[in-house]
Amino acid sequence: AGRKFECGPGLTTSDIAPSGVSVVIPLSPQEPGQDFAFELSLNGSEQMHFVPLAETTSVQLQSDWPSPSFNGAFLPTERKVGPQGFSARWNVLHLNRNYPQHWVGNQYKVESSSFGLNLLITADVYQKTTRIAKYAVMFIVFTFTAFFFTEVINRKRIHPVQYLLIGLAVILFYTSLLSLSEYLEFNRAYLLSAGIITLIITGYSSAIVRNRYFTMTIFSILLILYSYLFIVLQLEDYALLMGSAGLLAVLTTVMFITRKINWYELDMGANQ
């Protein structure tokens, strides 16, 4: 009502909220209502919630944050979300909540009626690394399968220790990616980590098999796998669908290549 009041720390009662800032405003029965406004600077990055204590609570938010998650007891009546940000509007009546307009003591808990949003970080460095790590078993299996086919086709045995070293190299990709992404931009860290591991495994396969065709095959397989994983990582909404489609395509290819191999004949040859 045109007057200025200074807020102080703490609340005179914890019946409504456990902590906060407050100010005592003199009220009069002759004044049915008073307009008020204040500016508040918030330093945070997780969530913002409101409690509908008025008879009619109207909240309008607008931000350039691209990924809000609306939650709480009430969802927005209007909302628009896009790459440039979002806008949302709530209208909550006192009849929508489970406590009256006034009461004495702490018999009602207002937290259950709060509403608002969470500010989601859809794909930060650690979330991307976690998402990539879910494909670790697939990478190890595909790499081992390529070396196993070399044993079958070229009749050259590969020692289990060599399989172990190759598997450790594949696993080191994820730790290298996480450590580099803390200092470099994620895409650059991904390309650097994938390039290093690809070169290590390709060079090692060339040394143990000594077959140029097989070496280029291993290089091509790793290049396709890491490239495909990078593409899947960029697709937030279709990552699971593309990952499943890729696994199906690889399995179909392996089954097609091995359709004419007589596995019993290979076992008999090994026993002889």
C-alpha positions in Angstrom: 0.0 0.0 0.0 2.8 2.4 -0.8 4.7 1.8 2.4 8.1 0.0 2.7 9.0 -2.7 5.2 12.3 -4.4 5.8 12.3 -8.2 6.1 14.3 -9.9 8.8 15.7 -13.5 9.1 13.6 -16.2 10.8 9.9 -16.7 11.4 7.9 -15.9 14.5 6.1 -19.2 14.2 6.8 -22.5 12.5 3.2 -23.4 12.0 3.3 -22.7 8.3 7.0 -23.0 7.3 10.1 -24.1 9.3 12.3 -21.3 8.1 12.4 -18.2 6.0 12.4 -14.4 6.2 9.5 -12.4 7.7 8.1 -8.9 8.4 5.3 -7.7 10.7 2.7 -5.7 8.8 0.0 -3.8 10.8 -3.4 -4.8 9.6 -6.8 -3.2 10.2 -10.3 -4.7 9.9 -11.4 -1.5 8.1 -9.0 -2.3 5.2 -10.3 -5.3 3.3 -7.0 -5.8 1.4 -3.7 -4.4 0.6 -1.6 -4.6 -2.6 2.0 -5.6 -2.1 5.0 -6.4 -4.3 8.7 -7.2 -3.7 11.7 -8.2 -5.7 13.6 -11.4 -4.8 16.9 -12.6 -6.2 17.3 -16.4 -5.9 20.6 -18.2 -6.3 19.8 -21.9 -7.1 19.5 -24.3 -9.9 17.2 -27.2 -8.9 13.6 -26.3 -8.3 11.0 -23.6 -7.5 7.7 -24.3 -5.7 4.8 -22.2 -4.6 2.2 -22.8 -1.9 -1.4 -21.6 -2.7 -2.3 -19.8 0.6 -4.5 -17.1 -1.1 -8.2 -17.7 -2.0 -7.1 -17.4 -5.6 -3.4 -18.1 -6.4 -2.2 -17.1 -9.9 1.4 -17.8 -10.8 3.0 -17.0 -14.2 6.6 -18.1 -14.9 8.7 -17.4 -18.0 12.3 -18.5 -18.5 14.9 -19.3 -21.1 15.5 -22.8 -19.5 14.7 -25.3 -22.2 13.8 -28.4 -20.0 11.4 -27.7 -17.1 9.6 -30.6 -15.3 6.3 -29.4 -13.9 5.3 -31.2 -10.8 3.6 -30.9 -7.4 -0.1 -30.9 -6.5 -1.2 -28.8 -9.5 0.0 -28.7 -13.1 -0.1 -25.5 -15.2 -3.3 -24.6 -16.9 -1.3 -23.1 -19.7 2.3 -23.9 -20.8 4.6 -23.6 -23.7 8.0 -25.4 -23.8 10.5 -25.0 -26.6 14.3 -24.8 -27.3 14.3 -21.1 -26.4 12.6 -21.6 -23.0 9.2 -22.0 -21.5 6.2 -20.1 -20.1 3.6 -21.5 -17.7 0.6 -20.2 -15.8 -1.1 -21.7 -12.8 -4.6 -20.8 -11.3 -5.4 -22.5 -8.0 -8.5 -21.8 -5.9 -8.8 -22.2 -2.2 -11.3 -25.0 -2.8 -8.6 -27.1 -4.6 -6.5 -27.5 -1.4 -7.1 -29.5 1.8 -7.0 -26.7 4.4 -9.1 -23.6 5.1 -8.3 -19.9 4.6 -7.4 -19.4 8.2 -6.7 -21.6 11.3 -4.9 -21.7 14.6 -1.8 -23.7 15.3 -0.2 -26.3 13.1 -3.0 -28.7 12.5 -2.6 -28.3 8.7 0.4 -29.0 6.6 0.6 -26.7 3.6 3.6 -28.4 1.9 1.4 -31.1 0.4 -0.3 -28.4 -1.8 2.8 -26.9 -3.2 3.3 -26.8 -7.0 6.1 -25.7 -9.3 8.8 -27.2 -11.4 12.2 -28.7 -11.5 15.0 -27.3 -13.7 16.3 -30.4 -15.4 19.7 -30.8 -16.9 18.9 -33.3 -19.6 22.4 -34.3 -20.6 25.3 -33.0 -18.6 28.8 -34.6 -18.7 28.0 -37.3 -16.1 24.6 -38.2 -17.5 26.1 -38.6 -20.9 28.9 -40.8 -19.5 26.4 -42.9 -17.6 24.3 -43.3 -20.7 27.4 -44.4 -22.7 28.5 -46.8 -20.0 25.2 -48.7 -20.5 26.6 -49.8 -23.8 29.8 -51.2 -22.4 28.8 -54.8 -22.5 27.7 -54.4 -26.1 31.1 -53.0 -27.1 33.0 -55.8 -25.4 30.8 -58.5 -26.9 31.1 -57.0 -30.4 34.8 -56.6 -30.2 35.3 -60.1 -28.8 33.0 -61.5 -31.5 35.2 -59.9 -34.2 38.3 -61.6 -32.7 36.4 -64.9 -32.3 35.5 -64.9 -36.0 39.2 -64.4 -36.7 39.9 -67.6 -34.9 37.2 -69.4 -36.9 38.1 -68.0 -40.3 41.9 -67.8 -40.1 42.3 -70.9 -37.8 44.5 -68.8 -35.5 44.0 -69.2 -31.8 43.9 -66.0 -29.6 44.9 -66.5 -26.0 42.4 -65.6 -23.2 44.9 -63.1 -21.8 44.8 -61.3 -25.1 41.0 -61.2 -24.9 41.4 -59.8 -21.4 43.7 -57.0 -22.5 41.4 -56.1 -25.3 38.4 -55.9 -22.9 40.4 -53.7 -20.5 41.2 -51.4 -23.4 37.5 -51.1 -24.2 36.6 -50.4 -20.6 39.4 -47.7 -20.4 37.4 -45.7 -23.0 34.8 -44.8 -20.4 37.2 -43.7 -17.7 39.2 -41.7 -20.3 36.0 -40.1 -21.5 34.9 -39.1 -18.0 38.3 -37.7 -17.0 38.8 -35.7 -20.3 35.3 -34.4 -20.3 35.9 -32.6 -17.0 38.5 -30.4 -18.7 37.4 -30.5 -22.4 34.1 -30.0 -24.2 32.3 -33.4 -24.2 32.2 -34.0 -27.9 35.9 -33.2 -28.2 36.7 -35.5 -25.3 34.6 -38.3 -26.9 36.4 -38.1 -30.2 39.8 -38.1 -28.5 39.0 -41.0 -26.2 37.4 -43.1 -29.0 40.3 -42.3 -31.3 42.9 -43.4 -28.8 41.2 -46.7 -27.9 40.5 -47.5 -31.6 44.2 -47.0 -32.4 45.3 -49.1 -29.5 43.0 -52.1 -30.2 43.7 -51.8 -34.0 47.5 -51.8 -33.4 47.3 -54.7 -31.0 45.2 -56.8 -33.3 47.7 -56.2 -36.1 50.5 -57.4 -33.9 48.8 -60.6 -32.7 47.0 -61.7 -35.9 49.3 -60.2 -38.6 46.6 -60.0 -41.1 46.0 -56.6 -42.9 42.5 -57.5 -43.9 41.5 -58.4 -40.3 43.2 -55.3 -38.9 41.2 -53.1 -41.2 38.0 -55.0 -40.3 38.6 -54.4 -36.6 39.3 -50.7 -37.3 36.1 -50.4 -39.3 34.0 -52.2 -36.6 35.3 -49.9 -33.9 34.8 -46.8 -36.1 31.2 -47.8 -36.8 30.4 -48.6 -33.2 31.8 -45.4 -31.7 30.3 -43.3 -34.5 26.9 -44.9 -34.0 27.1 -44.5 -30.2 27.9 -40.8 -30.7 24.9 -40.3 -32.9 22.6 -42.2 -30.4 24.0 -39.9 -27.6 22.8 -36.8 -29.4 19.2 -38.1 -29.7 17.6 -37.5 -26.3 14.1 -38.5 -27.2 14.9 -41.5 -29.5 18.1 -42.8 -27.9 16.5 -46.0 -26.7 14.8 -46.7 -30.0 17.9 -46.1 -32.0 20.0 -48.2 -29.6 17.6 -51.1 -29.9 17.4 -50.8 -33.7 21.2 -50.8 -33.9 21.5 -53.9 -31.7 18.9 -55.7 -33.9 20.8 -54.7 -37.1 24.1 -56.0 -35.7 22.6 -59.3 -34.5 21.0 -59.8 -37.9 24.3 -59.1 -39.6 26.1 -61.6 -37.4 23.5 -64.3 -38.0 23.7 -63.7 -41.7 27.5 -63.9 -41.8 27.6 -67.1 -39.7 24.7 -68.9 -41.3 26.9 -71.3 -43.3 29.5 -72.1 -40.6 29.4 -75.7 -39.3 30.1 -75.2 -35.6 30.3 -79.0 -35.0 33.0 -79.3 -37.6 35.0 -76.6 -35.9 34.7 -78.4 -32.6 35.8 -81.7 -34.2 38.8 -80.0 -35.8 39.8 -78.5 -32.4 39.5 -81.9 -30.8 41.7 -83.5 -33.5 
